[in-house]
Amino acid sequence: MSSHSTITKPTDITVPAGSWFAKLPMLGGALGLIGLGAVLALGSGEHGDRAMFSYLWAFIIMLSLVLGALGWVLIEHAVRAQWSGVLRRIGETMIATLPLFALLFIPIATLGMHALYPWTHETDEVLEAKRWFLTVPFWLGRSVFYLVVWSLMGTIFHRLSVRQDSLGNNLAERDRISHTLRWMAAGGIFVWALTLSFGAIDWVMSLMPHWYSTIFGVYFFAASILSFFAFTTLIAMAMQNAGMLKSAITTEHYHDLGKYVFGFTIFWAYIAFSQFILIWYANIPEETEFFLIRVEGGWAPISYALPLVHFFIPFFYLLSRNVKRHRVGLALGCIWTLVMHCLDMYWIIMPNFGAHGGESHFAPALSDFVALIGMGGAFLAVFGIFLKKSAVVCINDPRLDESLVHENY
């Protein structure tokens, strides 16, 4: 390993004025306004219920990326990770957008509650037994709590890290901030894990209120952090193509990102299979209905294809060390992973439309694509704003030097 005295810190650490990253706030904002405006207009029309399912699906996809980033940032600080210093600002910029999702949640809590969640207006013996938990005021209160906690965590960690950038040679203050972030992250991991799990239960699992799974929170965590690593890999490549961190992010870093995508592909499959086998073995009606509606109404091909396209194909593709160290090859794997994440969330959320009345059918709608474009555009706009405001790397992080000379052995 090179001596730290010879390490040169990167200078290409700001968004170039002529790059598409500089235009991201405007382009993303336009897509967000058009896409979300269109899907919300559809949500107030004849097919409003279907449009709200599209909105929720897009919301969950983008939120899962950012929650995956939040978990990763917390873990990296808690364990004092050295390899990821040149990449961590990407995650920190992502979590700075969390207040946006509090705003984007408003249509779900107002326009969409009746259409999305049958427990808000229906009752039976099973629902009455769960009524202590599934009440509108309590559900709304929990939702506000999650969003406030996530927004505070994202804002605090981003601001402290950016503040560290401006400290120059003030080593004592830089170390103090690193120490503060580390200890905040240690407790934050616990809070993040609980709120992510209960958020998934409240917003996704309760779409089918009779169903329950004790492992669903872990399933959502696996999907979130897997998609985050795939997204981060692609953003890092795009940043380098735009003229940022061209020599700071190396093949060694991409190799590690590829290993994370590969590893969490296995973890997602393990949790998915564990959920299935436990439900199959117990054979309880309230549990098995989750899979029953996904083998009817045109959903069966997706149900049978998911293990192949979301596990076996990426598993064997990313198994090779050469693929993980080849940027085009790794990029293709990450794009595939993100598409599969969208399909997975579609399979989780969309069969619930009409399922309570026994009429769920696989029928993609224009509102699905419009909602995803709008939600993605809104996220990228805010992401671009924060990216332009600060350095694109944690330039004064005490562990940056180790990251710059990182190697895989």
Backbone torsions as a table, in degrees:
resi	resn	phi	psi	omega
1	MET	NA	143.7	-178.3
2	SER	-67.2	151.0	174.8
3	SER	-68.6	140.8	-178.2
4	HIS	-63.7	-22.9	-179.5
5	SER	-68.9	-17.3	-179.0
6	THR	-100.5	0.8	-177.5
7	ILE	-75.3	131.3	176.4
8	THR	-107.3	120.5	-179.9
9	LYS	-72.0	147.6	-177.6
10	PRO	-65.7	147.3	176.8
11	THR	-109.2	-17.1	179.0
12	ASP	-86.9	68.2	-169.6
13	ILE	-116.5	13.4	175.5
14	THR	-125.4	157.1	-178.8
15	VAL	-69.9	120.1	178.5
16	PRO	-61.5	139.8	-174.7
17	ALA	-59.9	-34.2	-176.0
18	GLY	-93.5	2.1	-176.1
19	SER	-80.7	164.0	179.1
20	TRP	-71.9	-18.4	174.3
21	PHE	-65.0	-35.1	178.0
22	ALA	-66.8	-27.1	-179.5
23	LYS	-93.6	-1.6	-175.4
24	LEU	-58.6	-43.7	178.7
25	PRO	-57.3	-41.3	-178.3
26	MET	-73.3	-47.0	-178.7
27	LEU	-66.5	-46.7	178.9
28	GLY	-63.6	-40.2	178.9
29	GLY	-62.0	-39.7	178.7
30	ALA	-64.7	-45.8	178.3
31	LEU	-63.0	-40.0	179.9
32	GLY	-63.5	-46.4	-179.1
33	LEU	-63.9	-44.8	-178.5
34	ILE	-68.1	-49.2	-175.6
35	GLY	-66.3	-50.5	-178.2
36	LEU	-70.0	-35.1	176.3
37	GLY	-62.0	-40.9	-179.2
38	ALA	-67.9	-44.2	-176.9
39	VAL	-70.3	-33.7	176.9
40	LEU	-71.9	-32.0	174.3
41	ALA	-65.6	-42.2	175.4
42	LEU	-63.6	-34.3	-179.2
43	GLY	-65.6	-21.1	178.5
44	SER	-98.7	3.9	-178.1
45	GLY	-102.5	-157.0	-175.2
46	GLU	-63.5	-35.9	-179.4
47	HIS	-104.2	39.7	-175.0
48	GLY	-62.8	-40.4	-178.4
49	ASP	-62.1	-43.3	-179.5
50	ARG	-65.9	-38.6	179.7
51	ALA	-65.0	-34.5	179.2
52	MET	-69.7	-32.3	173.6
53	PHE	-65.3	-38.3	175.7
54	SER	-62.1	-43.3	-179.4
55	TYR	-62.7	-46.2	179.6
56	LEU	-62.1	-42.6	179.4
57	TRP	-58.7	-48.7	180.0
58	ALA	-64.9	-39.5	178.7
59	PHE	-61.0	-46.6	-178.2
60	ILE	-65.7	-38.9	178.9
61	ILE	-60.3	-51.4	-176.8
62	MET	-70.5	-38.2	178.4
63	LEU	-64.0	-38.0	-179.2
64	SER	-62.6	-37.9	176.4
65	LEU	-59.3	-45.5	-174.9
66	VAL	-73.9	-36.8	176.6
67	LEU	-67.9	-34.3	172.8
68	GLY	-61.6	-40.6	177.1
69	ALA	-63.4	-41.2	179.9
70	LEU	-61.6	-45.5	178.4
71	GLY	-61.3	-42.0	-178.8
72	TRP	-65.7	-44.8	179.1
73	VAL	-60.1	-43.7	178.8
74	LEU	-61.6	-45.1	-178.7
75	ILE	-65.6	-42.5	-179.2
76	GLU	-61.7	-39.7	177.2
77	HIS	-69.6	-42.5	-175.4
78	ALA	-63.9	-37.6	-177.1
79	VAL	-96.8	2.4	179.9
80	ARG	55.6	49.0	-177.6
81	ALA	-62.1	138.9	-178.4
82	GLN	-101.1	-34.1	-172.7
83	TRP	-66.2	-27.5	-166.0
84	SER	-97.6	7.7	-175.0
85	GLY	-57.5	-36.0	-178.5
86	VAL	-77.7	-10.9	-177.3
87	LEU	-108.2	-19.7	-168.4
88	ARG	-63.0	-29.4	-179.3
89	ARG	-63.8	-27.2	175.6
90	ILE	-61.6	-48.7	177.9
91	GLY	-63.1	-40.9	-179.9
92	GLU	-65.6	-35.7	177.4
93	THR	-69.0	-36.8	177.3
94	MET	-62.6	-44.5	-176.4
95	ILE	-73.5	-18.2	174.7
96	ALA	-66.7	-17.0	-180.0
97	THR	-84.8	-1.4	-174.2
98	LEU	-58.8	-34.7	175.1
99	PRO	-58.3	-27.9	176.8
100	LEU	-59.0	-38.7	-176.3
101	PHE	-71.1	-24.7	172.3
102	ALA	-63.9	-39.0	177.0
103	LEU	-69.3	-42.9	-178.6
104	LEU	-69.3	-17.1	-180.0
105	PHE	-77.9	-19.7	-174.7
106	ILE	-55.6	-46.1	178.2
107	PRO	-60.6	-32.3	177.7
108	ILE	-66.8	-42.3	-177.3
109	ALA	-75.8	-15.3	-177.7
110	THR	-114.8	-71.3	-177.0
111	LEU	-67.0	-33.3	-166.9
112	GLY	-100.1	-11.8	-171.3
113	MET	-58.2	-46.8	-176.5
114	HIS	-65.6	-40.7	-177.7
115	ALA	-73.2	-35.6	-173.5
116	LEU	-85.2	-37.9	-168.5
117	TYR	-118.7	102.5	-176.8
118	PRO	-63.2	-24.2	-179.0
119	TRP	-67.8	-12.6	179.6
120	THR	-74.9	-19.6	-175.3
121	HIS	-141.1	3.0	178.0
122	GLU	-123.0	162.6	178.3
123	THR	-150.8	151.5	171.9
124	ASP	-161.4	-173.4	-174.4
125	GLU	-62.8	-41.4	-178.7
126	VAL	-67.5	-44.6	-179.4
127	LEU	-65.7	-35.8	178.3
128	GLU	-64.1	-34.5	177.6
129	ALA	-68.3	-22.9	179.7
130	LYS	-102.6	6.3	-172.4
131	ARG	-65.2	-24.2	178.2
132	TRP	-63.3	-26.0	-178.5
133	PHE	-102.4	-40.3	-175.7
134	LEU	-95.9	73.4	170.7
135	THR	-121.8	147.6	-175.4
136	VAL	-60.1	-48.3	-179.5
137	PRO	-61.2	-42.5	-178.9
138	PHE	-67.3	-40.7	178.7
139	TRP	-63.3	-44.5	178.6
140	LEU	-65.3	-39.7	179.1
141	GLY	-63.2	-43.3	178.0
142	ARG	-63.9	-41.6	-178.7
143	SER	-62.1	-44.7	177.8
144	VAL	-61.2	-40.6	179.9
145	PHE	-61.3	-47.3	179.6
146	TYR	-58.1	-49.5	-173.8
147	LEU	-66.1	-38.3	178.0
148	VAL	-66.9	-45.9	-179.8
149	VAL	-61.5	-46.7	179.8
150	TRP	-63.1	-42.4	-179.2
151	SER	-63.3	-42.9	178.8
152	LEU	-64.0	-45.2	-179.6
153	MET	-62.7	-46.1	-179.2
154	GLY	-63.0	-42.9	-178.6
155	THR	-67.3	-44.3	-177.5
156	ILE	-65.2	-47.1	-177.6
157	PHE	-67.0	-37.3	178.3
158	HIS	-67.9	-45.5	-176.5
159	ARG	-66.6	-41.7	179.0
160	LEU	-65.0	-39.2	179.3
161	SER	-66.8	-42.4	178.2
162	VAL	-66.0	-37.7	177.7
163	ARG	-60.6	-36.1	179.4
164	GLN	-61.4	-30.2	-180.0
165	ASP	-61.0	-30.7	-171.9
166	SER	-92.2	4.3	-172.5
167	LEU	-86.5	-7.0	176.4
168	GLY	56.6	-124.4	-177.1
169	ASN	-92.6	13.0	178.1
170	ASN	-77.6	79.2	-172.8
171	LEU	-64.0	-36.7	-178.0
172	ALA	-63.4	-44.8	-179.9
173	GLU	-69.8	-37.2	176.7
174	ARG	-61.2	-44.4	179.2
175	ASP	-67.1	-35.3	178.9
176	ARG	-63.2	-42.3	179.0
177	ILE	-65.1	-42.1	178.3
178	SER	-61.5	-41.0	178.6
179	HIS	-64.5	-43.3	179.0
180	THR	-61.9	-46.6	-179.9
181	LEU	-62.0	-38.2	-179.5
182	ARG	-63.1	-47.3	-177.3
183	TRP	-74.4	-32.1	173.3
184	MET	-65.4	-37.5	-179.4
185	ALA	-67.2	-35.6	-178.6
186	ALA	-59.3	-44.4	175.9
187	GLY	-78.7	-30.5	-178.3
188	GLY	-65.2	-31.6	179.1
189	ILE	-59.4	-42.5	179.5
190	PHE	-63.1	-46.3	179.9
191	VAL	-64.2	-44.0	179.8
192	TRP	-60.1	-45.2	-178.0
193	ALA	-62.4	-43.1	-179.5
194	LEU	-67.9	-47.1	-177.1
195	THR	-68.7	-37.3	176.5
196	LEU	-62.5	-43.3	-178.6
197	SER	-65.5	-47.1	-179.1
198	PHE	-72.0	-30.9	174.1
199	GLY	-62.7	-42.0	177.3
200	ALA	-63.7	-39.0	178.5
201	ILE	-65.5	-46.3	-176.0
202	ASP	-69.3	-43.3	-170.4
203	TRP	-93.6	-23.5	-177.0
204	VAL	-117.1	-53.4	-176.1
205	MET	-65.7	-32.8	-178.6
206	SER	-76.3	-1.3	169.8
207	LEU	-61.3	-29.4	174.4
208	MET	-119.2	83.8	-166.4
209	PRO	-66.5	-20.7	176.6
210	HIS	-73.6	-29.7	-174.7
211	TRP	-79.1	148.0	171.9
212	TYR	-148.4	150.3	178.1
213	SER	-146.1	124.5	-178.6
214	THR	-75.0	-6.4	-177.0
215	ILE	-113.1	4.3	-173.6
216	PHE	-65.3	-36.2	178.2
217	GLY	-60.2	-39.0	178.4
218	VAL	-70.3	-36.6	176.7
219	TYR	-58.8	-46.2	-179.4
220	PHE	-67.7	-37.7	175.8
221	PHE	-60.4	-45.7	-179.2
222	ALA	-61.1	-44.1	179.5
223	ALA	-65.5	-38.1	-176.9
224	SER	-66.7	-50.2	-174.5
225	ILE	-74.4	-29.4	174.3
226	LEU	-63.3	-48.1	-179.0
227	SER	-66.5	-33.8	177.7
228	PHE	-61.8	-45.8	-179.1
229	PHE	-64.5	-38.3	177.5
230	ALA	-65.0	-43.5	-179.8
231	PHE	-65.3	-43.8	-179.1
232	THR	-61.8	-40.4	177.9
233	THR	-58.8	-45.6	-179.0
234	LEU	-68.4	-39.1	178.4
235	ILE	-65.4	-41.0	178.3
236	ALA	-60.8	-42.4	178.4
237	MET	-65.0	-41.7	179.8
238	ALA	-65.4	-37.8	178.4
239	MET	-64.0	-42.3	178.3
240	GLN	-65.0	-40.2	177.2
241	ASN	-63.7	-26.4	179.7
242	ALA	-88.4	0.8	175.7
243	GLY	101.2	15.2	-180.0
244	MET	-111.5	139.8	173.9
245	LEU	51.5	40.9	-172.4
246	LYS	-63.9	-33.1	178.1
247	SER	-108.6	-11.6	-177.1
248	ALA	-76.2	-42.9	176.9
249	ILE	-89.2	118.2	-173.0
250	THR	-113.6	177.7	176.0
251	THR	-58.5	-30.7	179.2
252	GLU	-63.2	-41.1	178.9
253	HIS	-68.3	-41.6	178.2
254	TYR	-64.5	-35.6	177.5
255	HIS	-60.2	-43.8	179.0
256	ASP	-67.4	-40.9	176.6
257	LEU	-60.7	-41.8	177.3
258	GLY	-61.5	-37.1	178.0
259	LYS	-66.4	-36.2	177.3
260	TYR	-67.7	-43.0	177.2
261	VAL	-60.9	-44.5	178.6
262	PHE	-62.9	-47.1	-177.4
263	GLY	-64.7	-42.2	-178.4
264	PHE	-78.7	-17.7	168.6
265	THR	-63.2	-42.7	177.4
266	ILE	-65.9	-43.6	-178.4
267	PHE	-63.4	-43.0	177.9
268	TRP	-58.9	-45.0	-179.0
269	ALA	-63.7	-39.6	179.3
270	TYR	-62.5	-45.5	-179.9
271	ILE	-68.6	-40.8	179.1
272	ALA	-61.2	-44.6	179.6
273	PHE	-68.0	-38.3	178.8
274	SER	-61.6	-42.5	178.1
275	GLN	-62.3	-44.7	-179.6
276	PHE	-63.9	-47.5	-173.1
277	ILE	-68.3	-34.2	177.5
278	LEU	-66.9	-40.7	178.6
279	ILE	-69.4	-41.9	178.9
280	TRP	-62.0	-43.1	-176.5
281	TYR	-68.5	-42.8	-178.4
282	ALA	-72.4	-35.8	177.2
283	ASN	55.6	45.7	177.8
284	ILE	-92.9	129.9	-174.9
285	PRO	-53.1	-41.7	-178.7
286	GLU	-64.5	-22.3	179.7
287	GLU	-93.3	-42.8	-174.0
288	THR	-69.6	-20.1	-180.0
289	GLU	-62.1	-25.9	178.0
290	PHE	-58.6	-44.8	-179.1
291	PHE	-82.8	-28.4	-178.6
292	LEU	-62.6	-43.4	-178.8
293	ILE	-72.6	-13.6	-179.6
294	ARG	-97.2	8.1	170.2
295	VAL	-120.6	14.8	177.9
296	GLU	-129.2	166.7	174.1
297	GLY	63.0	27.8	178.5
298	GLY	89.1	0.3	-178.8
299	TRP	-84.5	-16.1	-175.1
300	ALA	-56.8	-45.8	179.8
301	PRO	-56.3	-39.9	179.0
302	ILE	-68.5	-41.8	-179.7
303	SER	-59.5	-42.6	-178.9
304	TYR	-78.4	-25.3	-177.5
305	ALA	-82.6	-27.5	-174.5
306	LEU	-54.8	-45.9	178.0
307	PRO	-58.6	-35.4	-179.5
308	LEU	-72.8	-52.2	-171.1
309	VAL	-81.9	-24.0	-177.5
310	HIS	-100.6	-13.1	178.2
311	PHE	-125.7	-64.0	-170.3
312	PHE	-63.1	-45.1	-179.4
313	ILE	-63.4	-53.8	178.5
314	PRO	-65.9	-30.1	179.1
315	PHE	-61.2	-53.2	-178.0
316	PHE	-71.9	-29.6	179.3
317	TYR	-69.2	-45.7	-176.2
318	LEU	-86.7	-2.3	-179.5
319	LEU	-62.8	-33.3	-176.5
320	SER	-73.0	134.5	173.9
321	ARG	-62.7	-36.1	-177.4
322	ASN	-64.5	-38.3	178.7
323	VAL	-64.0	-43.6	-178.2
324	LYS	-67.8	-20.3	179.6
325	ARG	-102.9	3.5	177.9
326	HIS	-108.5	118.0	-168.9
327	ARG	-64.2	-42.1	179.3
328	VAL	-66.8	-44.0	179.2
329	GLY	-61.6	-43.4	178.8
330	LEU	-66.2	-39.4	179.3
331	ALA	-60.5	-42.4	178.8
332	LEU	-62.1	-41.3	178.1
333	GLY	-63.9	-37.9	-179.8
334	CYS	-71.5	-38.8	175.8
335	ILE	-61.6	-44.7	177.8
336	TRP	-59.2	-43.6	-179.1
337	THR	-61.7	-42.0	179.6
338	LEU	-67.5	-38.4	177.1
339	VAL	-63.9	-41.3	179.2
340	MET	-67.5	-33.2	175.9
341	HIS	-63.5	-42.8	176.7
342	CYS	-61.9	-41.5	178.7
343	LEU	-65.3	-41.4	179.6
344	ASP	-61.0	-47.3	178.9
345	MET	-66.6	-32.6	175.9
346	TYR	-63.1	-43.6	180.0
347	TRP	-67.0	-31.0	178.9
348	ILE	-75.8	-41.3	-169.2
349	ILE	-94.4	-49.4	-167.1
350	MET	-67.8	-33.1	178.0
351	PRO	-61.5	-15.1	179.4
352	ASN	-74.8	-16.2	176.4
353	PHE	-70.7	113.5	-178.4
354	GLY	84.0	-6.0	-175.0
355	ALA	-66.9	-33.1	-177.3
356	HIS	-65.4	-24.4	176.4
357	GLY	-100.8	7.7	178.0
358	GLY	75.0	26.0	-175.5
359	GLU	-126.7	31.3	-179.1
360	SER	-73.4	130.5	179.3
361	HIS	-137.6	147.2	174.9
362	PHE	-77.3	109.8	-176.8
363	ALA	-151.1	83.1	178.6
364	PRO	-55.4	142.9	-177.4
365	ALA	-124.5	158.7	177.5
366	LEU	-58.4	-32.8	-179.0
367	SER	-62.7	-26.5	177.8
368	ASP	-61.5	-50.9	-177.2
369	PHE	-69.5	-40.1	179.6
370	VAL	-62.8	-43.3	-179.2
371	ALA	-64.9	-42.1	-178.7
372	LEU	-66.5	-41.7	177.2
373	ILE	-63.5	-43.9	-179.7
374	GLY	-65.7	-44.8	-179.1
375	MET	-67.4	-43.0	177.9
376	GLY	-63.4	-40.0	178.6
377	GLY	-63.7	-43.0	179.7
378	ALA	-62.6	-43.5	178.5
379	PHE	-62.9	-47.1	-177.8
380	LEU	-64.7	-33.1	178.2
381	ALA	-62.7	-48.9	-179.9
382	VAL	-69.9	-38.3	175.5
383	PHE	-58.1	-44.6	179.9
384	GLY	-64.6	-37.3	178.6
385	ILE	-61.6	-48.6	-179.4
386	PHE	-67.9	-34.9	-179.9
387	LEU	-64.2	-36.1	-179.1
388	LYS	-74.9	-22.4	-173.9
389	LYS	-79.8	-17.6	-175.1
390	SER	-141.4	177.3	174.9
391	ALA	-65.0	149.8	-178.0
392	VAL	-87.8	6.8	176.2
393	VAL	-141.6	151.5	178.3
394	CYS	-76.6	80.0	-165.8
395	ILE	-66.0	-25.8	-179.9
396	ASN	-110.4	17.9	175.8
397	ASP	-68.1	132.0	-178.5
398	PRO	-60.4	-20.2	-177.7
399	ARG	-100.6	8.2	-178.2
400	LEU	-64.1	-38.8	-178.6
401	ASP	-58.8	-41.9	178.5
402	GLU	-63.6	-35.9	179.4
403	SER	-67.8	-37.8	-177.6
404	LEU	-65.9	-27.1	-179.6
405	VAL	-109.4	19.2	-177.7
406	HIS	-62.0	138.7	176.2
407	GLU	-137.0	150.4	172.3
408	ASN	-92.9	138.8	-179.4
409	TYR	-117.9	NA	NA
